[in-house]
């Protein structure tokens, strides 16, 4: 009952925030993230990477709601945590998949594209080796890598990655028996 239970609780708050965000319930998402942040700061301290990741997510939500003062505050908090820390060298610098994906996102968010891409490459290789090239998690990481390229203006690279993902997703769709009826409906 040490740090694991509060971490799980914080992860559920983060997951709930993501669901609220997808439903357009931004104020609820902010509330859930703030609860997660309070737990993370208590368990890990205010300078832990998970805390920076949550500040990053909060900054993004506040941008979407137009509360730029709060967004700036959370960006500042995130920057202070990351200040002086070196970007991760490999995917193994982080313990969990969520933290690795968050790390890749945060380093990309603050403009360190190379660190972000390095983490994505490690995650892609690990997913391919452990889950296979067509596993949903592998494809999700590839899409995330395309997002980094898109965010930095490397649209051709983003498009190439997405073409690969689309090709694989279509092959999976066409090869699944459960997709047969939908293909008939869509006449494809």
C-alpha positions as CSV (number, residue, x, y, z in Angstrom):
1,X,0.0,0.0,0.0
2,X,3.0,2.3,-0.5
3,X,3.1,4.5,-3.6
4,X,1.3,2.1,-5.9
5,X,-2.3,2.7,-4.7
6,X,-2.1,6.5,-4.8
7,X,-0.4,6.2,-8.3
8,X,-3.3,4.0,-9.5
9,X,-5.8,6.5,-8.2
10,X,-3.9,9.4,-9.9
11,X,-3.9,7.3,-13.2
12,X,-7.6,6.8,-12.9
13,X,-8.1,10.6,-12.5
14,X,-5.9,11.2,-15.6
15,X,-7.9,8.6,-17.6
16,X,-11.2,10.2,-16.4
17,X,-9.8,13.6,-17.5
18,X,-9.0,12.2,-21.0
19,X,-12.6,10.8,-21.3
20,X,-14.1,14.2,-20.2
21,X,-11.8,16.0,-22.6
22,X,-13.0,13.7,-25.5
23,X,-16.6,14.5,-24.5
24,X,-15.9,18.2,-24.6
25,X,-16.3,18.5,-20.8
26,X,-13.2,20.6,-20.3
27,X,-14.0,21.9,-16.8
28,X,-14.5,18.4,-15.6
29,X,-11.3,17.3,-17.2
30,X,-9.4,20.1,-15.5
31,X,-10.9,19.1,-12.2
32,X,-9.9,15.5,-12.6
33,X,-6.3,16.5,-13.7
34,X,-6.0,18.8,-10.7
35,X,-6.9,15.9,-8.4
36,X,-4.3,13.7,-10.1
37,X,-1.7,16.5,-9.8
38,X,-2.4,16.9,-6.1
39,X,-1.8,13.2,-5.6
40,X,1.3,13.1,-7.8
41,X,2.9,16.0,-6.0
42,X,2.2,14.4,-2.6
43,X,3.6,11.0,-3.7
44,X,6.5,12.0,-6.0
45,X,7.3,15.6,-5.0
46,X,6.7,18.7,-7.1
47,X,9.7,18.1,-9.4
48,X,8.8,14.6,-10.7
49,X,8.3,14.0,-14.4
50,X,4.7,12.8,-14.0
51,X,3.9,16.1,-12.4
52,X,5.4,17.9,-15.4
53,X,3.3,15.7,-17.7
54,X,0.1,16.7,-15.8
55,X,1.1,20.4,-15.9
56,X,1.5,19.9,-19.7
57,X,-1.9,18.4,-20.1
58,X,-3.5,21.1,-17.9
59,X,-1.8,23.8,-20.0
60,X,-3.2,22.3,-23.2
61,X,-6.7,22.1,-21.7
62,X,-6.6,25.7,-20.5
63,X,-5.5,26.7,-24.0
64,X,-8.6,25.0,-25.4
65,X,-10.9,26.8,-23.0
66,X,-9.3,30.2,-23.6
67,X,-7.9,30.6,-20.1
68,X,-4.4,31.6,-21.3
69,X,-3.3,32.9,-17.8
70,X,-3.8,29.4,-16.3
71,X,-2.2,27.8,-19.4
72,X,0.9,30.1,-19.0
73,X,1.0,29.1,-15.3
74,X,1.1,25.4,-16.0
75,X,3.6,25.8,-18.8
76,X,5.8,27.7,-16.4
77,X,5.5,25.0,-13.8
78,X,6.3,22.3,-16.4
79,X,9.3,24.3,-17.6
80,X,10.6,24.8,-14.0
81,X,10.4,21.0,-13.4
82,X,12.2,20.2,-16.7
83,X,14.8,23.0,-16.3
84,X,18.2,21.5,-15.9
85,X,17.0,18.0,-16.6
86,X,18.4,16.3,-19.7
87,X,16.0,14.9,-22.2
88,X,15.8,11.1,-21.9
89,X,18.3,9.3,-24.0
90,X,16.3,6.1,-24.6
91,X,12.9,4.7,-24.0
92,X,14.3,2.8,-21.0
93,X,14.8,6.1,-19.1
94,X,11.1,5.8,-18.2
95,X,9.4,3.0,-16.3
96,X,5.9,2.7,-17.8
97,X,4.5,3.0,-21.3
98,X,2.2,5.9,-20.3
99,X,5.2,7.7,-18.8
100,X,7.2,7.1,-22.0
101,X,4.4,8.3,-24.2
102,X,3.9,11.3,-22.0
103,X,7.6,12.0,-22.0
104,X,7.7,12.0,-25.8
105,X,4.7,14.3,-25.9
106,X,6.1,16.7,-23.3
107,X,9.5,17.0,-24.9
108,X,7.9,17.6,-28.2
109,X,5.5,20.1,-26.6
110,X,8.4,22.2,-25.3
111,X,10.2,22.0,-28.7
112,X,12.7,19.3,-28.1
113,X,11.7,17.3,-31.2
114,X,14.8,15.1,-31.3
115,X,14.3,13.8,-27.7
116,X,10.6,13.2,-28.5
117,X,11.4,11.3,-31.7
118,X,14.1,9.3,-30.0
119,X,11.6,8.1,-27.4
120,X,9.0,7.3,-30.1
121,X,11.6,5.2,-32.0
122,X,12.4,3.2,-28.9
123,X,8.7,2.7,-28.1
124,X,8.0,1.7,-31.7
125,X,10.8,-0.9,-31.7
126,X,9.7,-2.3,-28.4
127,X,6.0,-2.5,-29.4
128,X,7.0,-4.2,-32.7
129,X,9.1,-6.8,-30.9
130,X,6.7,-7.5,-28.0
131,X,3.3,-7.0,-29.7
132,X,3.8,-7.1,-33.4
133,X,3.8,-4.5,-36.2
134,X,0.0,-4.5,-36.5
135,X,-0.9,-4.3,-32.8
136,X,-3.1,-1.3,-31.9
137,X,-0.6,0.0,-29.4
138,X,2.2,-0.1,-32.1
139,X,0.0,1.7,-34.5
140,X,-0.9,4.3,-31.8
141,X,2.7,5.0,-31.1
142,X,3.3,5.5,-34.9
143,X,0.4,7.9,-35.1
144,X,1.9,9.8,-32.1
145,X,5.2,10.0,-34.0
146,X,3.3,11.5,-37.0
147,X,1.9,14.1,-34.6
148,X,5.4,15.2,-33.6
149,X,6.3,15.6,-37.2
150,X,3.2,17.5,-37.9
151,X,3.7,19.8,-34.9
152,X,7.2,20.7,-36.1
153,X,6.1,21.4,-39.7
154,X,7.6,18.2,-41.1
155,X,4.4,17.4,-43.0
156,X,5.9,15.1,-45.6
157,X,7.4,12.8,-42.8
158,X,4.1,13.0,-40.9
159,X,2.2,12.0,-44.1
160,X,4.5,9.1,-44.8
161,X,4.1,7.7,-41.3
162,X,0.3,8.1,-41.5
163,X,0.2,6.4,-44.9
164,X,1.9,3.4,-43.3
165,X,-0.5,3.4,-40.4
166,X,-3.5,3.7,-42.7
167,X,-2.3,0.9,-44.9
168,X,-1.9,-1.4,-41.9
169,X,-5.3,-0.3,-40.4
170,X,-7.0,-1.0,-43.7
171,X,-5.4,-4.4,-44.0
172,X,-6.6,-5.3,-40.5
173,X,-10.1,-4.0,-41.2
174,X,-10.4,-5.9,-44.5
175,X,-9.0,-9.1,-43.0
176,X,-11.3,-9.2,-39.9
177,X,-14.4,-11.3,-40.3
178,X,-16.3,-9.0,-38.0
179,X,-15.8,-6.2,-40.6
180,X,-17.6,-8.1,-43.4
181,X,-21.1,-6.7,-42.7
182,X,-19.7,-3.1,-42.3
183,X,-17.9,-3.5,-45.6
184,X,-21.1,-4.7,-47.3
185,X,-23.0,-1.7,-45.8
186,X,-20.3,0.7,-47.0
187,X,-20.0,-1.1,-50.3
188,X,-16.3,-1.4,-50.1
